[in-house]
Amino acid sequence: MPHSDVIIIGGGAIGLSSAYYINRMGYEVTVIDNNTPDQYDSCSWGSSGMIVPSHIVPLAAPGVIKQGLKWLLDPESPFSIEFKPTFEMISWLWKFRKAANSKHVKHGADLLRQLSMHSRSLYLELDETMDFGLETNGILMLCNREDTLKEELAVSAMARDIGMTAEDLNPSEVNKLETGMLTDIAGGVHYPMDCHVNPVSYLFEIKKVLLESNVKIIHETKVEGLSIENGKVISVTTGKDTWTGKNFVLSAGSFSAKLVNKIKLKIPLMAGKGYSVTMESPPQKPAIPAILVEARIASTPMGHTWRFGGTMTVTQGSRLINQRKLNAMLRNVQNYYPEYDLSWTGSLNPWVGLRPLSADGLPYIGAFQEYPNLFAATGHAMLGVSLAPLTGYLISQIIAGKSIDYDMTMLSPDRF
Ligand SMILES: Cc1cc2nc3c(=O)[nH]c(=O)nc-3n(C[C@H](O)[C@H](O)[C@H](O)COP(=O)(O)OP(=O)(O)OC[C@H]3O[C@@H](n4cnc5c(N)ncnc54)[C@H](O)[C@@H]3O)c2cc1C
């Protein structure tokens, strides 16, 4: 029977980063992933690659429900729910609603800031020996409307209050900073501490280092179940083999909950479907990544490419593309960058990804109380790339029995 000290289920940004840090602590590590080696179907592959200490407000926040309900009525809005009256979905929605309060935001914001800043510093460290297109020119929040600009300025004030750098900008100040393309906006905020990577390069570079360090990465192999003995996970079964191990890391992205349901563990997790479209060498592209606030679009220049990412459809796993929302997303880009022409993206195939959405906007990181050798590393929603190195680092510290400086109770997979 094949064996490994640590078995990692899922090889997206979170699984591979976990493998990296756990291996560095001296453990023998195997990653089992059901994706093809190019990782195309992982959520990490086509993401916008942003590392965003500025995103301090968790997804579950006051105002989100009201805005979400409004958007549900608009077929071209960036948000929707593919509602199914299942226990998992109703219970997730209920927990999300409960978490969307200002007390949770306050605690969550402080923790997210610390985690993101730490993850950023780990990216800078990794960048010394790997090449994944890290750029540190910050991120712009661009607003079309005065009311949303006012809300963004309130968030930037909150960010400054907790020690982050955030520069409020009028339209001409934005256009002075954004040298690649003209913007047509009411104003914006620049977060200079934010940065971005090419997520595909990150996956490939970290995989290369793992293989050089004798970490086994097994692709196109689905973990079907986990076996338990004496209160511990002892093995995972794939279609081909049964792998025994001492420790197991659950980083199967939006599929994580279904897998551990089989051993009667419940983590509230839905999939947040999003699309991205990538232009190779477009006629023009911006110099600085941006969130186009009202349209909820992430615009990322990555090397010679330019990627748009957006839409959020809460689903239980469907990858079907809603063409109307996709078209609206592409059209909306013109409202911010008037020089962008729809023909640049017209013939391009969209990519679909399923974000792992926890019910309170904070990831699940840590051991399950019931099975202390099974570690959750999932639920990162829109922050999985941002927090990948830090998640791997934390999991490696927990496995090695080291102390951690953060309040891990807010991240516990047993918190609901
Ligand atoms: C459009 C879009 C833009 C985004 N932009 C950003 C961004 O700018 N910044 C940011 O931080 N985040 C961003 N995100 C979110 C980010 O992509 C996710 O949070 C992150 O990729 C999650 O990583 P993961 O490793 O947990 O999951 P995944 O990348 O999905 O990896 C999970 C892996 O596990 C495998 N797997 C699943 N089930 C099994 C099984 N049973 N057995 C074996 N393998 C299994 C899957 O095939 C997959 O390869 C974006 C997401 C989308 C959709």
The ligand as a Gaussian input file, in Angstrom:
#p B3LYP/6-31G(d) Opt

LIG

0 1
 C      -12.703000      34.790000     -11.639000
 C      -11.931000      34.587000     -10.365000
 C      -10.971000      35.507000      -9.985000
 C      -10.267000      35.344000      -8.792000
 N       -9.307000      36.262000      -8.452000
 C       -8.614000      36.119000      -7.295000
 C       -7.605000      37.046000      -6.944000
 O       -7.324000      37.983000      -7.671000
 N       -6.955000      36.880000      -5.767000
 C       -7.253000      35.853000      -4.923000
 O       -6.650000      35.761000      -3.869000
 N       -8.207000      34.944000      -5.240000
 C       -8.878000      35.051000      -6.396000
 N       -9.852000      34.158000      -6.732000
 C      -10.164000      33.080000      -5.784000
 C       -9.091000      32.015000      -5.856000
 O       -8.924000      31.649000      -7.210000
 C       -9.510000      30.806000      -5.002000
 O       -9.780000      31.218000      -3.692000
 C       -8.353000      29.810000      -4.956000
 O       -7.957000      29.473000      -6.251000
 C       -8.751000      28.547000      -4.198000
 O       -7.633000      27.702000      -4.250000
 P       -7.747000      26.202000      -3.787000
 O       -6.402000      25.603000      -3.924000
 O       -8.440000      26.137000      -2.479000
 O       -8.777000      25.537000      -4.825000
 P       -8.533000      25.084000      -6.333000
 O       -7.607000      26.006000      -7.019000
 O       -9.874000      24.872000      -6.924000
 O       -7.799000      23.706000      -6.182000
 C       -8.434000      22.544000      -5.681000
 C       -7.887000      21.349000      -6.416000
 O       -8.418000      20.177000      -5.788000
 C       -8.798000      19.261000      -6.796000
 N       -9.790000      18.349000      -6.241000
 C      -11.090000      18.587000      -5.932000
 N      -11.690000      17.477000      -5.434000
 C      -10.729000      16.520000      -5.421000
 C      -10.727000      15.153000      -5.027000
 N      -11.827000      14.550000      -4.534000
 N       -9.577000      14.442000      -5.174000
 C       -8.439000      15.031000      -5.674000
 N       -8.409000      16.328000      -6.064000
 C       -9.526000      17.074000      -5.923000
 C       -9.339000      20.156000      -7.899000
 O       -9.366000      19.506000      -9.136000
 C       -8.323000      21.289000      -7.878000
 O       -7.218000      21.014000      -8.707000
 C      -10.544000      34.250000      -7.937000
 C      -11.479000      33.307000      -8.334000
 C      -12.182000      33.462000      -9.543000
 C      -13.176000      32.431000      -9.960000

